[in-house]
């Protein structure tokens, strides 16, 4: 059996946090229609409960993401890798900002746009992470 290393643990924690942040958004989006039929305040209550798990996961993503960058020594990587890292960082930030917009929304349009933008940018960040890891 292979022995885990600190790098293995670091990557595992990062992927686990991404599973919560990205997968949770997708799951919640899929549940919203059913939650609406359960009662007027049910979707909001579910979103608040999800936020108690999602935001700590986002924080873990940021910490382990920085840790990953330090370990990879991005400054020594080629330009394509560095550009991809920069794009990923911007997309991760956009996902967080969009989630804040969604959570603070006062209109249905802001709620929908914030949620969609957060989900799409979260998926893109996940893709870019896989691209960086496989590249």
N, C-alpha and C positions, 0 to 999 in steps of 0.2 A: 504494500500500500504506500502511496506517496505521502510524504510528510508535509503538513501545512507550514507555511512560513508567515512572517508578519505581512508580507506583500499579499499573500492569499487572503488573510483576514481583512486587510485594508480593502481589497477589491470586493470581497464578499459583503462587507458592511456597506460599501458604496452601492453595489447592485441591489442589496436588500432595501436600502433607502429609496433607490430609484423605483423599485417595484411598488413600494407604498405610494410615492408621489405620483408616478405615472399611472400605474395600475389602479390605484384608488380613484383617480380622476375619471378614468374610463369606466370603472365599475359604477361610480356614483352617477355619471352621465346616463348610463344604461338603466339605472334604477329610478331616475327622476320621474318618468311617466307613471310608474306604478306608485311611487310615493305621493304624487299629486292626487291620485284617486283615494289614498288613505286618509287625506285630510289636508286642510289649507296650510297648516304650519309644519306638516311632516317633512317636506323637502328641506326647509330651512333648519329644522332640528337635526336632520341627518347630515346636512352640510356642516353644521357646527360641530357635531360629533366627529366627523371626518377631519375637520381642521385641527382637532386636538391631537391627531395622529400625523396628519400630513405636514404641518409646519415644523414639528421636530424632525421629521424625515428630511424635509428640505434643508434644514440646518445641518443635519448629518451629511447630506450630499455636498454642501458647501465645504464643510470641514474636510471630509475625505477627498473631495475634489482637489483642494489645495494640497493636501498630503500627497495625492497622486502626482500632481505637477512637480512638487519638490523631489519626489523619488525618481521621476522620469528625467529630470533636468532638461526642461523644455528649451532652455537657451542653447543646449548642444544639439538639438534636433534640427532637421532640415526645415526649410521655409514652408513647404506644404503642410507639414505637421504643425508648425507654429500657427499658421493661418487657420487651420482646422480647430486648434485649441482656442484661438481668439473667437472664432465664430461660435464655438460651443459655449464659451463663457458669456457671450452676448445673448445667446438663446436661453441659457439658464436664467440669466437676469430678467429677460423678457417674460419667461414663464412665471417667475415670482411676482413681477410687477402686475402682470395680467391677472394672477390669482388674487392679488390685493384689490385690484379694480373690481373683480368679480365679487369678492367678499364685501366690499363697501358699496356695491351698486344700489342705487335707489330707483332705477328704472329697469324695465324688462330688457330693453336694448343693451344697457350697460352690463346687466347680468349675463345675457347671452353672449355678447362680444367678449367680455372678460373670461368667461368660462371656456369658450371656444378657443380663444387665443392662448390661454394657459395650457389647455390640453394639447393643442397642436404644437406649441413650442416645447412642451415637455416631451412629446414624442420625438420631435426633431433633436432635442438634446440627447435623448436615449440613443437615437440612430448615430449621432456624431460620436458618442462615447464608444459605441461598438466599432465604428470606423477607426477611431484612434487606436483602439485596442488591437484591431486586426491588421492595421497598417504597419 
